Amino acid sequence: MLTRKALRPALRRLLPLTSISKPRSQRRLNVSTSKNPLAISPSRPNQQKPLIPIALDQQRRSFLTSLPTYLVPPAVFCGLLLALWTYKVFMTVVFQEKILYMSYMPPQTRSEKIEDYAATCKPVEWKEVRIKSLDGTKIVLGVGCIPWGQTQAMEKAATREVVICYFQGNGGSVPPRLPLLSNTLKLLQSRGGESTRYTMVALSYRGYWKSSGRATEAGIKIDAQATLNWIKEMHPNASIVIWGQSLGAGVACAAAAEHLARDEGQYVQGLILETPFTSVSSMLKALYPERWLPYRYLTGFLRSHWDSEVALRRIASIYQGRQPQILLCVATRDEVVPPEEAEKLQRVCEETSLVTKRVKVIGALHNEATTRREGQEAVASFVVSTSMK
């Protein structure tokens, strides 16, 4: 009988040497030894892997490389334009308070001092008054008047008192505006004579100048009411004229409507709207009429509206019989607010039977309407005529 040892030499002569001499693990094909480079023999016979696609590099090509060459520049341009449009929308919605309430402009505006403008304001004397808003926020008022303490006869001669409550625009602080307000006060005192004493109260909104907090529409509205409450407490027998410039015109309309709705017993005799606009949404459409820009579509995301049209209609409805007179002071070269905005407000006043006077300051820019003599004359004449009633 043949043994295994005896058969081994015969088997070696019949079979290829490679199939016997190599271990079993080395007989399996791999990528480097296989004749087909695209086929991979698995290490285990029962686990087979799919073949590598022949057009693997074609599947991995990006969108731009698959486009024809002449379409690549337009595709890149459209992508950048869409990214910029989205960025503008995001930044406008998130930082809209920073854009609207520019308490940080110009630089160093929050460190201004009344004393730095005292010499320019003479003989008007200004003081800083700190009060609390309705929610407890600390706010600051600039209060100015021409001193009457020289003789007792002058004090007794004053039979009437008029307080002008001033609401500023969206930038800067109160102190740089004091020379302008002082010129108006001096003009008022010369027009009104010794029988009337005029006082100016300028509100520093929350987040502005030395006032605490952060500027919002709701916060500024209660700041304005706190200012009118302070005027009522300190000057109970005075007539009130509210004066607002630019954004302050919206504040003035809202403050007058709320004050009259509460029936405080101290009526607002006049309302001065200097370079006013109808609402923030109306300004967006007026400043950016192009439909491809995102701004006109963001009205639903606005957190500040300052709708003067709504406020004026409210004044007309709740104050029948003793409606305040309204002065619209417009700059003919206004580079910020289009003239159509004042025209809209005038039509609203006419529709609601509010007594309105419109004055155009020829050649004035947005912040120059009452820095010019004709603008100051218009304001002084309006205040004197309304306070005489």
C-alpha positions, 0 to 999 in steps of 0.5 A: 500500500502506498503511503502519503510520503510515497505519493508526494513526489508523484503529485509534485510532478503532476501539479504546478509548483505554485499551487502546492508550495504557497500557503493558502492565504497567499493563493488568494488574489488581491489588487496588485497580483490579479490580472484584472486590476478592477476586481478585488478578491476578498480575504473571505470567500463569503464576503464579496465587495462590489467592483470599483466603477470604471467612471468613478472620477466622472461621478465625483465631478462638481456642479461647476465642472460639469457645466459648459465653460461659457455658463460658469461665469454667470453661475458664479455671479448668480451664486454671489448675488444670492449670497449677498442678498441673503446676507443683507436680509439677515443683517437687516433683520437681526441688527435693525435697532442698530441701524435705526437708533444710531446712538453711537454716531458720531463718535464720542456722542455719549460723552458730550457735556452741556457745559461745552455748549453753554457759551453758545447758548447764552442767555439760555441756561440749560441743566441736566435732569435725571428721571425714571421712565415708566419701567424704571429705566434711568433717562436724562432730560435737557431743560432750558429757559431764559432766567427771569430772576432779575426783578420781581416785576418780571416774575409777576408779569408772566401770566402764561407758561409754555413748555416745548417738549423736543424729541430728537432724530435717530442720531447724536445726543442732546448737547449738540442740539442745544444751540439750535434750541436756544436760538428758537427759545430766544426768538420765542421770548422776543415774540411772546414778550414778558407775559409768557415764559417759555421752557424747552425740555429735550428728551434723551431716549434710552440708550442715548447720551447718559440715559440707560437701557437699549433703544426700542420703539416700546421703550422710547414710547414710555420714555416720552410718556414719562417726560410728559408726566414730568412736565405735568408735575413740574409745570402743571399750568403750562401749555404744551407744544410737542416738537419732533424732528425726523424719527422724533416726529414719529415719537411726537405723534405717538406721544401726543396720541397716548397723552391725549388718550389718557385724558391727562387734563393738560392738553397738547396745543401744538404738534411740530413735525420737522422733516417727518416720515409716514412710517418705517415701512413707508420709508423702506419702500421710498428709499429702495423702490427697486423690487429686486432689493430685499428691504421692501419685503422686510416689513413683516420682520420690523420691530420698530414701526413709528407709524405717524399716520395711525397716530394722527388718525388716533388723535383726530378720533379721541380729541374731538373739539380740541384738536392740536394744530399741526405744523409740517416743516419740510426741507426742500433738499432733504436727502433722507426723507422724500417729499412725498412722505410729508405730502402723505401726512398732510393728506391724512390731516386733511382727511381727519380735519386736523388743522395743518400748516405746511412750511417749506425751507428752501434749499435746506437739507434734512438736518438744516430745516430749523437751523436756518432762520426761516425754519426758526421763524416758522416754529416760533410763529407757530408756537406763539399762535397756538399758545395764545389760545 
